[in-house]
Amino acid sequence: MRTRVVQSISEINPDDWNGLLNDGNPFVRHEFLRALEESGCASAVTGWHPCHVVCEADDGQLLGAMPLYLKTNPYGEFVFDFAWAGAYERSGLHYYPKLVAAVPFTPATGPRLLCPTKNNPIIPGLLLQEARELAARCDASSLHILFPDRQDRDRAQQAEMLLRKDCQFHWHNQGYASFDDFLNTFTASKRKKARRERRRVSEAGIVFHSLMGKEIDDQVWESIMPLYTGTFLRRGREPYLNLDFFQRITRAMPDSLVVFAGYHQHDMVGVAICFRSDTHLYGRYWGANGFIDSLHFETCYYQGIDYCIQNELKVFEPGTQGEHKISRGFVPTETWSAHWLSHPQFFAAIDEYLNNERQHVDRYMNFLGEHIPYK
């Protein structure tokens, strides 16, 4: 076996790459990563320079891969290391560039060390070894694996990477027969609040449609994009993704794309752009053309929960942050990242920092767990 680095995922045959996947996670599929690159969303210009690591047999057969990027800024990572970068700068050192194994702009847990036999310890180890050697060759300060699944988290720990714990809020399907069945597990006050929020949206004359990728043409995207981009522009930021990316995904992965669109008469007034696997729904982006009471909760949470119940999906991950999700049925769920720093003193200091941070995260999750709406 041998490892090497490729500058674009287009250098790898799509069937070979997708043949490494063991689950239906849409974000590590060749089509998704290629759309990010070819649309310019993940590029050296945006600080996501592709340098994917692959492991091959002598005959060229693809045995493993790691989606990897050389980062020159913290843009679109969702695992915040600003303090680490600042400490490097104050010490006269450079934190950037760094290497990041992740899906750009996508804080969703999934595989990062791709190989068809997940219990094979050799291939993930070779991928990590090549990534560290690449860090030395390009003078990168560190290697980071963001939102790995449990098995890849364990692989990283075995490779002496430091683990960092964080918290998101996920919804879990307990075999609900309907949305009302789900709400009946709430306490009376929380159930009343949820129904009132849904009623406000319907009384405003807003009707929702769930659109799969094959139902979304360029005209629909023309209605979606101003709502999506407006969410970013109101915060003084440029959108992560562009129309070209979404059009490519619509063509390449129509069964993975789900859009919840709220219409007032014939005008789209609210939208949530989501992705799905056979078991999970992932909420990613939302937008609205103005404030309508409870529209955010209906668009981003209740529509997704209803969709999961109807389609028997097990988990709904609506994105990062947001303690307000708890009262809508989402529960604190741990997420992880793994980190290796080439500087020994900083490695030791961050190890101590992460040990203390994990205790804080545990206390935070325990506190939030006391406020879930269930009986």
SULDA-V965543 format. One record per pair of residues at least 4 apart in sequence whose ideal C-beta (glycine too) atoms are under 7 Angstrom apart, sorted by the first residue. I is the first residue (numbers start at 0). J is the second residue. Records with the same first field share a line. If there is no record, write none. Layout:
I = J, J
This chain:
0 = 54, 55, 56, 62, 125
1 = 55
2 = 52, 53, 54, 125, 126, 129
3 = 53
4 = 50, 51, 52, 133
5 = 10, 11, 51, 53
6 = 49, 50
7 = 36, 49
8 = 29, 32, 33, 36, 49, 51
9 = 33
11 = 15, 16, 53, 61
12 = 16
13 = 17, 29, 30
14 = 18
15 = 61
16 = 29, 61, 64
17 = 28, 29
18 = 115
19 = 61, 63, 64, 113, 114, 115
20 = 24, 27, 28, 110, 113
21 = 110, 115, 117
22 = 276
23 = 276, 277, 278
24 = 109, 110, 276
25 = 31, 252, 255, 274, 276
26 = 31, 102, 105, 107, 109
27 = 66, 102, 109, 110, 113
28 = 252
29 = 33
30 = 34, 251, 252
31 = 35, 248, 252
32 = 36, 66
33 = 37
34 = 38, 244, 247, 248, 251
35 = 40, 41, 103, 244
36 = 41, 42, 49
37 = 247
38 = 241, 243, 244, 247
39 = 44
40 = 45, 103, 239, 240, 241, 244
41 = 45, 47, 49, 68, 103
42 = 47
43 = 48
45 = 74
46 = 70, 71, 72, 74
47 = 68, 70, 103
48 = 68, 69
49 = 68
50 = 67, 68, 69, 133
51 = 64, 65, 66, 67
52 = 64, 65, 67, 126, 129, 130
53 = 61, 64
54 = 62, 63, 122, 125, 126
55 = 59, 60, 61, 62
56 = 60, 62
62 = 114, 122
63 = 112, 113, 114, 122, 123, 126
64 = 113
65 = 100, 111, 112, 113, 126, 130
66 = 100, 102, 111
67 = 98, 100, 130
68 = 99, 103
69 = 96, 98, 137, 139
70 = 95, 96, 97, 99
71 = 95, 96
72 = 95
73 = 80, 81
75 = 103, 104, 239
76 = 99, 101, 145
77 = 106, 319
78 = 145, 163, 336
80 = 84
81 = 85
82 = 86
83 = 87, 94, 349
84 = 88, 94
85 = 89
86 = 90
87 = 92, 93, 94, 140
88 = 94
92 = 342
93 = 140
94 = 140
96 = 137, 139
97 = 139, 140, 141, 143
98 = 130, 133, 134, 139, 142, 143
99 = 143, 145
100 = 111, 130, 143, 144, 145
101 = 145, 146
104 = 239, 240
106 = 146, 318, 319
107 = 146, 281, 316
108 = 146, 148, 334
109 = 146, 148
110 = 148, 151
111 = 144, 147, 151
112 = 123, 126, 151, 154
114 = 119, 122, 123
117 = 150
120 = 124
121 = 125
122 = 126
123 = 127, 154
124 = 128, 158
125 = 129
126 = 130
127 = 131, 158
128 = 132
129 = 133
130 = 134, 142
131 = 135, 142, 339
132 = 136
133 = 137
134 = 139, 142, 341
140 = 340, 341, 342
141 = 338, 339, 340, 341
142 = 339
143 = 336, 338
144 = 151, 155, 336, 337
145 = 336
146 = 334, 336
147 = 151, 152, 155, 335, 337
148 = 152
149 = 153
150 = 154
151 = 155
152 = 156, 162, 335, 337
153 = 157
154 = 158
155 = 160, 337
156 = 160, 162, 337
160 = 337, 338, 339
161 = 337, 338, 349, 350, 353
162 = 335, 337
163 = 335, 336, 338, 353
164 = 333, 335, 357, 360
165 = 334, 360
166 = 331, 332, 333, 334, 360, 363, 364
167 = 316, 319, 332, 334
168 = 321, 324, 325, 329, 330, 331, 332
169 = 314, 315, 316, 329, 330, 332
170 = 304, 314, 315, 328, 329
171 = 313, 314, 330
172 = 307, 308, 312, 313
175 = 180, 181, 308
176 = 180
177 = 308
178 = 182, 304, 305, 308
179 = 183
181 = 304, 308, 328
182 = 190, 193, 194
184 = 373, 374
185 = 189, 190, 193, 372, 373, 374
186 = 190, 372, 374
187 = 191
188 = 192
189 = 193, 326, 372
190 = 194
191 = 195
192 = 196, 326
193 = 197, 327
194 = 198
195 = 199
196 = 293, 296, 297
197 = 201, 297, 301
198 = 202
199 = 203, 292, 293
200 = 205, 293, 294, 297
201 = 205
203 = 291
204 = 263
205 = 261, 262, 263, 268, 294
206 = 262
207 = 259, 260, 261, 302
208 = 260, 262
209 = 257, 259, 306
210 = 214, 215, 219, 258, 260
211 = 253, 254, 256, 257
212 = 249, 252, 253, 254, 255, 256
213 = 253
215 = 219, 220, 249, 258
217 = 221
219 = 223
220 = 224, 242, 245, 246
222 = 267
223 = 227, 258, 267, 270
224 = 228, 242
225 = 229
226 = 267, 269, 270, 286, 287, 288
227 = 238, 270, 272, 284, 286
228 = 232, 238
229 = 233, 286
230 = 285, 286
231 = 236, 237, 238
240 = 244, 245
242 = 246
243 = 247
244 = 248
245 = 249
246 = 250
247 = 251
248 = 252, 256
249 = 253, 256
252 = 256
255 = 274, 275
256 = 274
257 = 273, 274, 275, 280, 306
258 = 270, 272, 273
259 = 270, 271, 273, 298, 302, 303
260 = 267, 270
261 = 267, 268, 269, 294, 298
262 = 266, 267, 268
263 = 268
268 = 287, 288, 291
269 = 287, 294, 298
270 = 285, 286, 298
271 = 282, 285, 298, 299, 302, 303
272 = 283, 284
273 = 280, 281, 282, 283, 303
274 = 281, 283
275 = 279, 280, 281, 312
278 = 312, 313, 314
279 = 312, 313, 314, 316
280 = 303, 306, 307, 312, 315
281 = 316
282 = 299, 303, 316, 317, 318
283 = 318
285 = 298, 299
287 = 291, 294
293 = 297
294 = 298
295 = 299
296 = 300, 301, 327
297 = 301, 302
298 = 302
299 = 303, 317
300 = 304, 317, 324, 327
301 = 305
302 = 306
303 = 307, 315, 317
304 = 308, 315, 328
305 = 309
306 = 310
307 = 312, 315
317 = 324, 329
322 = 367
324 = 329
325 = 329, 367, 370, 371
326 = 372
328 = 372
330 = 371
331 = 364, 367, 368
338 = 349
340 = 345, 346, 349
342 = 346
343 = 347
344 = 348
345 = 349
346 = 350
347 = 351
348 = 352
349 = 353
350 = 354
351 = 355
352 = 356
353 = 357
355 = 359
356 = 360
357 = 361
358 = 362
359 = 363
360 = 364
361 = 365
362 = 366
363 = 367
364 = 368
